[in-house]
Amino acid sequence: MNIVLWTIQGLLAVIFLMAGTMKLLKPVKELSKKIGDWVNNFSTTILRAIGLTEILGALGLILPMLLKIFPILTPMAAVGLAFTMIGAMRLHINRKETKEVIVNSVLLLLTIFVIVGRLLVL
């Protein structure tokens, strides 16, 4: 079970680190072309905040358990990312973007798996 959890945590960390870095560093016009015109609904500041949240969440999925410093932060980071996915799903449902909702749903389910798995293992 521990190997499965680490694998999913690593996968989620890579996904959220890449997504967050893109939102944090790329210009809005370029983001709009890469990830969709939904970014035009938000200010640059909000997009950067979402990106920073995703990066911190990605780090939180790995570092606390890896370094054995406050390992409870790992499921807490997963909770934060789960809420981020719930917000993303709401946005994409309102915009009738089915493909994005499916991707967000899968990521949400994986974060929930990490939350439950890590709380049981701790």
C-alpha positions in Angstrom: 0.0 0.0 0.0 2.8 2.4 0.8 4.4 1.9 -2.6 1.1 2.6 -4.3 0.6 5.8 -2.1 4.1 7.0 -2.9 3.5 6.4 -6.6 0.3 8.3 -6.7 1.8 11.1 -4.6 4.7 11.4 -7.0 2.4 11.4 -10.0 0.2 14.1 -8.5 3.2 16.1 -7.4 4.6 16.2 -11.0 1.2 17.1 -12.4 0.5 19.9 -10.0 4.1 21.1 -10.1 3.9 21.4 -13.9 0.4 23.0 -13.9 1.3 25.4 -11.1 4.6 26.5 -12.7 2.8 27.2 -15.9 0.2 29.3 -14.2 2.8 31.1 -12.2 5.2 31.9 -14.9 3.5 32.1 -18.3 1.8 35.2 -19.7 -2.0 35.0 -19.7 -2.3 35.0 -23.5 0.0 32.0 -23.7 -1.9 30.2 -20.9 -5.1 30.8 -22.8 -3.7 29.0 -25.8 -2.2 26.1 -23.8 -4.9 25.4 -21.2 -8.0 27.1 -22.3 -9.7 30.5 -22.5 -11.1 30.0 -19.0 -8.0 31.8 -17.7 -9.5 35.0 -19.2 -12.2 34.8 -16.4 -9.5 35.5 -13.8 -7.1 38.3 -13.0 -3.4 37.6 -13.4 -3.1 37.8 -9.6 -5.6 35.1 -9.1 -4.0 32.9 -11.8 -0.6 33.3 -10.1 -2.2 32.5 -6.7 -3.7 29.3 -8.1 -0.3 28.4 -9.6 1.5 29.0 -6.3 -1.1 27.0 -4.4 -0.6 24.1 -6.8 3.2 24.2 -6.4 3.0 24.3 -2.6 0.5 21.5 -2.7 2.8 19.4 -4.9 5.7 20.0 -2.5 3.5 19.2 0.4 2.6 15.8 -1.1 6.2 14.7 -1.0 8.5 16.7 1.3 6.9 16.2 4.8 6.9 12.4 4.5 10.2 12.2 2.7 11.9 14.4 5.3 9.9 12.9 8.2 9.1 16.4 9.4 5.4 16.9 10.3 4.2 14.0 8.0 0.6 15.1 8.8 1.2 17.9 6.3 1.1 15.4 3.4 -2.6 14.5 3.8 -3.3 18.2 4.6 -1.7 19.2 1.3 -3.8 16.6 -0.5 -6.9 18.2 1.1 -5.9 21.6 -0.2 -5.4 20.1 -3.7 -8.7 18.3 -3.5 -10.5 21.7 -2.8 -8.6 23.2 -5.7 -9.9 20.4 -8.0 -13.5 20.9 -6.6 -13.2 24.6 -7.6 -11.8 23.7 -11.0 -14.6 21.2 -11.6 -17.2 23.9 -10.7 -15.7 26.3 -13.2 -15.6 23.7 -16.0 -19.1 22.4 -15.2 -20.4 25.9 -15.5 -18.5 26.3 -18.8 -19.8 22.8 -20.0 -16.2 21.6 -20.5 -16.7 17.9 -20.0 -13.1 16.8 -20.8 -11.7 19.1 -18.2 -14.3 18.0 -15.6 -13.2 14.4 -16.2 -9.6 15.2 -15.7 -10.3 17.2 -12.5 -12.5 14.3 -11.2 -9.7 11.8 -11.7 -7.2 14.2 -9.9 -9.8 14.7 -7.1 -10.2 10.9 -6.7 -6.4 10.4 -6.5 -6.0 13.2 -3.9 -8.8 11.6 -1.8 -7.0 8.2 -2.1 -3.8 9.9 -0.7 -5.8 11.6 2.1 -7.4 8.4 3.3 -4.4 6.2 2.7 -2.0 8.5 4.5 -4.3 9.1 7.4 -4.6 5.3 7.8 -0.9 4.8 7.6 0.1 7.6 9.9 
